[in-house]
Amino acid sequence: MASNGKVKVPVWYWIVSIVALIWNLIGAMAYLGQAFITDEMKAAMPAEQLALMENTPAWATAAFAFAVWGGVLGCIALLLRKKWAKMVLMVSLLGILIQLGYSYFMTNAVEVYGTAQGVVMPIVLIVIGVGLVVFANSAQKKHWIN
């Protein structure tokens, strides 16, 4: 324990939190890119991808927003050592699961995007989302976040 009464946090905690924030900021950029897509950008997209994007219901887009902005906010909370990081990261994970559930079970996204983008990337997103919740939970148990 540090002399000021707070538990000393290992350096790797900060590294993981910063890398996770950068990862989630990339996701936020992807969300903004989709939200503010121009007609010129749409014209350059394959027709099948454009159809998927344009037919996405508002609730699935909202899940995408909760996933990325929850991830950003949760990682900022980790860096601020706030215990509510865990809850926000859980909301982010729920957003990921809803969004990907829609993509897998209600669209032909895997067919349109292929194995790498349609299967591998969603699995990576879920693993990272679960990993961040587990990381925040562990940090809370070790009193790294309060």
Buried (B, 14 or more C-beta within 10 A) or exposed (E): EEEEEEEEBEEEBEEBBEEBBEBBBEBBEEBEEEEEBEEEEEEEBEEEBBBBEEEBEEEBBEBBBBBBBBBBBBBBBBBEBBBBBBBBBBBBBBBBBBBBEBBEEEBEBBEBBEEEEBBEEBEEBBEBBBBBBEBBBEBBEEEBBE
